[in-house]
Amino acid sequence: MQQPTNLGKGAAVRLGIALATGSYVIAADADMSIDPRHFPEIVAALATSNLVPGSRVVHGHIEYDSALRTMAGGVFSQLVRHYTGSTLRDTQCGCKGFQRGPARILGLLGTINGYAADAEVLFLANQLGLSVNPIHVTWDDVGGSQVRVGRDSLAMIRELRGLARAKYVNPVVELAPDVDPGAIAEAARQVRIQGLVVARAERDALLVLPRDGSLAGLSIANALGGKLATAGLDELRARSYEAV
């Protein structure tokens, strides 16, 4: 799949998540700097973890192709841990595995299109209480990176600082806790909307929609006897997430 214009890494990954149909989703950089022989290991780890990010850390740090990038990467990683609450040493590895349901909720909530999208994923995973299990991966520092240390680092820091202030609120359809996923899928097909997720709890099930999906949500609510509302991180935390 291809965006009509280059909207950024975060937007591209979210599009892939919205269209994925398998039980697990692996996002990897196009240069394939991460050895794909690690993918079966990631899939195995996803049997018990919501999110399995690759980690390139060796002896406490990541060695890039230049001393400047190595130093900048270390500083940025510390900032990411500070602003996201993550304990991961490698926050920017482009290779991450997801269970499809948790991937969908992260994709629907995400707002950052640039390189700080990886940090936003970790922030949202921490806020939602998802299980995160990193695995070590080997990689080649492929030349020709489009990341410019000066300009892009400042932009990413600004995005990091805005994470805690961002309003992660999406339209949802409030449904009965035992609602049939097949009925939801059929209602979604009728209004031609995809990439959804059901966030279930004992008291209810929330069908989470894209931020521009309220009109489709109203039709789904009418079809399934639900109620259109909005939900933020507090309402979506600590639920089970089932892709539709």
C-alpha positions as CSV (number, residue, x, y, z in Angstrom):
1,M,0.0,0.0,0.0
2,Q,1.2,3.5,-0.6
3,Q,0.0,6.9,0.7
4,P,-1.0,9.4,-2.0
5,T,1.8,11.7,-0.5
6,N,4.5,11.1,2.0
7,L,2.8,11.7,5.3
8,G,5.7,10.4,7.4
9,K,6.8,7.2,9.1
10,G,4.1,7.2,11.8
11,A,1.3,7.6,9.3
12,A,2.7,4.8,7.1
13,V,2.9,2.3,10.0
14,R,-0.6,3.2,11.1
15,L,-1.9,2.5,7.6
16,G,-0.3,-0.9,7.6
17,I,-1.7,-1.7,11.0
18,A,-5.2,-0.7,9.9
19,L,-5.1,-3.0,6.8
20,A,-3.3,-6.0,8.4
21,T,-5.3,-9.2,8.6
22,G,-2.9,-11.6,10.4
23,S,-2.8,-12.3,14.1
24,Y,0.5,-10.5,14.5
25,V,2.0,-7.4,12.8
26,I,5.7,-6.7,12.4
27,A,6.8,-3.2,11.3
28,A,10.3,-2.9,9.9
29,D,12.2,-0.2,8.1
30,A,12.3,-0.4,4.4
31,D,16.1,-0.7,4.3
32,M,15.8,-4.0,6.2
33,S,18.7,-3.1,8.5
34,I,17.2,-5.5,11.0
35,D,18.0,-9.1,10.0
36,P,14.6,-10.7,9.1
37,R,15.8,-14.0,10.6
38,H,14.6,-12.4,13.9
39,F,11.0,-12.3,12.8
40,P,10.2,-15.9,13.9
41,E,11.6,-15.0,17.4
42,I,9.3,-11.9,17.5
43,V,6.3,-14.0,16.5
44,A,7.1,-16.5,19.2
45,A,7.3,-13.8,21.8
46,L,4.0,-12.3,20.7
47,A,2.2,-15.4,21.9
48,T,2.5,-14.0,25.4
49,S,3.2,-10.2,24.9
50,N,1.2,-7.4,23.3
51,L,4.3,-5.6,22.0
52,V,7.7,-7.0,21.1
53,P,10.1,-4.2,20.1
54,G,13.6,-5.1,18.7
55,S,16.6,-3.9,20.8
56,R,19.9,-3.2,19.2
57,V,21.6,-2.4,22.5
58,V,25.0,-4.1,23.1
59,H,26.9,-3.4,26.3
60,G,24.5,-0.7,27.3
61,H,24.4,1.4,24.1
62,I,23.8,1.4,20.3
63,E,26.7,1.9,17.9
64,Y,25.7,4.0,14.9
65,D,27.9,4.8,11.9
66,S,29.2,8.0,13.5
67,A,30.2,9.1,17.0
68,L,27.8,12.1,16.6
69,R,24.8,9.8,15.9
70,T,25.8,7.4,18.7
71,M,25.9,10.3,21.2
72,A,22.7,11.9,19.9
73,G,21.0,8.5,20.0
74,G,21.9,7.9,23.6
75,V,20.7,11.4,24.7
76,F,17.5,11.0,22.8
77,S,16.8,7.5,24.3
78,Q,17.2,9.1,27.8
79,L,14.7,11.8,26.9
80,V,12.2,9.2,25.5
81,R,12.4,7.2,28.7
82,H,11.8,10.3,30.7
83,Y,8.7,11.5,28.7
84,T,7.1,8.1,28.0
85,G,7.7,6.2,31.2
86,S,9.3,3.4,29.2
87,T,12.3,1.5,30.6
88,L,13.6,0.3,27.2
89,R,17.1,1.2,26.3
90,D,16.4,1.1,22.5
91,T,13.4,3.3,21.9
92,Q,13.9,4.0,18.2
93,C,14.4,0.6,16.7
94,G,12.3,0.5,13.6
95,C,11.5,-3.2,14.0
96,K,8.5,-3.8,16.3
97,G,6.1,-6.7,16.6
98,F,2.5,-6.3,17.8
99,Q,-0.5,-8.5,18.5
100,R,-3.0,-7.2,16.0
101,G,-5.6,-6.0,18.5
102,P,-3.2,-3.9,20.6
103,A,-1.6,-2.7,17.4
104,R,-5.0,-1.4,16.3
105,I,-5.6,0.6,19.5
106,L,-2.1,2.1,19.3
107,G,-2.7,3.0,15.6
108,L,-6.1,4.6,16.2
109,L,-4.8,6.6,19.1
110,G,-1.5,7.7,17.6
111,T,-1.1,11.3,16.2
112,I,2.6,11.7,15.5
113,N,3.6,11.2,11.8
114,G,7.3,11.9,12.2
115,Y,10.2,10.0,13.6
116,A,8.9,10.4,17.2
117,A,6.1,8.0,16.3
118,D,8.1,5.1,17.8
119,A,8.3,7.0,21.1
120,E,4.5,7.7,21.0
121,V,3.9,4.0,20.6
122,L,5.8,3.3,23.8
123,F,4.1,6.1,25.6
124,L,0.6,4.8,24.7
125,A,1.6,1.2,25.5
126,N,2.6,2.4,29.0
127,Q,-0.6,4.4,29.4
128,L,-2.8,1.5,28.4
129,G,-1.0,-1.1,30.5
130,L,0.1,-3.2,27.5
131,S,2.8,-5.9,28.1
132,V,6.1,-5.1,26.4
133,N,8.8,-7.7,25.9
134,P,11.9,-6.5,23.9
135,I,14.2,-9.0,22.2
136,H,17.7,-8.5,21.0
137,V,18.2,-8.1,17.3
138,T,21.2,-7.8,15.1
139,W,21.4,-5.0,12.5
140,D,23.4,-3.3,9.8
141,D,23.7,0.5,10.1
142,V,22.7,1.0,6.5
143,G,24.0,4.3,5.0
144,G,21.7,7.0,3.5
145,S,19.6,7.6,6.5
146,Q,17.1,10.5,6.0
147,V,17.3,11.5,9.6
148,R,19.2,14.7,10.1
149,V,20.6,14.9,13.6
150,G,20.2,18.6,14.2
151,R,16.9,19.5,12.7
152,D,15.1,16.2,13.2
153,S,16.3,15.8,16.8
154,L,14.9,19.1,17.8
155,A,11.6,18.3,16.1
156,M,11.4,14.9,17.9
157,I,12.1,16.6,21.2
158,R,9.3,19.0,20.7
159,E,7.0,16.1,19.9
160,L,8.2,14.2,23.0
161,R,7.4,17.1,25.3
162,G,3.9,17.3,23.9
163,L,3.0,13.7,24.7
164,A,1.7,14.2,28.2
165,R,-0.3,17.3,27.1
166,A,-1.9,15.6,24.0
167,K,-5.6,14.8,24.1
168,Y,-5.9,11.2,23.1
169,V,-9.6,11.1,22.6
170,N,-11.4,9.1,19.9
171,P,-15.1,8.5,19.0
172,V,-16.3,5.1,20.2
173,V,-19.5,3.1,20.0
174,E,-20.6,1.8,23.4
175,L,-21.8,-1.8,23.1
176,A,-22.8,-4.7,25.3
177,P,-19.7,-6.5,26.7
178,D,-20.6,-9.8,24.9
179,V,-21.3,-8.2,21.5
180,D,-20.6,-10.5,18.6
181,P,-17.5,-9.4,16.6
182,G,-19.1,-10.8,13.4
183,A,-22.0,-8.4,13.8
184,I,-19.6,-5.5,14.3
185,A,-17.6,-6.5,11.3
186,E,-20.7,-6.6,9.1
187,A,-21.9,-3.2,10.4
188,A,-18.5,-1.8,9.6
189,R,-18.5,-3.2,6.1
190,Q,-21.9,-1.6,5.5
191,V,-20.5,1.8,6.1
192,R,-17.1,1.0,4.5
193,I,-14.9,1.7,7.5
194,Q,-12.0,-0.6,8.5
195,G,-9.1,-0.8,10.9
196,L,-11.2,-0.9,14.0
197,V,-10.7,-2.5,17.4
198,V,-13.1,-3.6,20.2
199,A,-11.8,-2.7,23.7
200,R,-13.6,-5.1,26.0
201,A,-14.2,-4.9,29.8
202,E,-16.6,-6.7,32.1
203,R,-19.1,-3.7,32.0
204,D,-19.0,-2.9,28.3
205,A,-17.3,-3.1,24.9
206,L,-16.0,0.0,23.2
207,L,-15.7,0.0,19.4
208,V,-12.8,2.4,18.9
209,L,-13.1,4.5,15.7
210,P,-10.7,6.8,13.8
211,R,-10.9,10.4,14.8
212,D,-12.9,11.2,11.7
213,G,-15.1,8.2,12.0
214,S,-18.0,9.7,14.0
215,L,-20.5,9.6,11.1
216,A,-19.7,5.9,10.4
217,G,-19.9,5.3,14.2
218,L,-23.4,6.7,14.3
219,S,-24.6,4.2,11.7
220,I,-22.9,1.3,13.5
221,A,-24.5,2.4,16.8
222,N,-27.9,2.5,15.2
223,A,-27.4,-1.0,13.6
224,L,-26.2,-2.6,16.8
225,G,-28.2,-0.8,19.4
226,G,-25.2,1.0,20.8
227,K,-24.4,4.6,21.7
228,L,-21.9,7.0,20.1
229,A,-19.6,8.6,22.6
230,T,-15.9,9.5,23.0
231,A,-13.2,7.8,25.1
232,G,-9.7,8.7,26.2
233,L,-6.8,6.8,27.7
234,D,-8.5,6.4,31.1
235,E,-11.6,4.7,29.6
236,L,-9.5,2.5,27.3
237,R,-6.8,1.4,29.8
238,A,-6.5,-2.2,31.0
239,R,-8.9,-3.8,28.5
240,S,-8.6,-6.6,26.1
241,Y,-8.2,-5.4,22.5
242,E,-9.8,-7.4,19.6
243,A,-9.3,-6.3,16.0
244,V,-12.4,-6.1,13.8
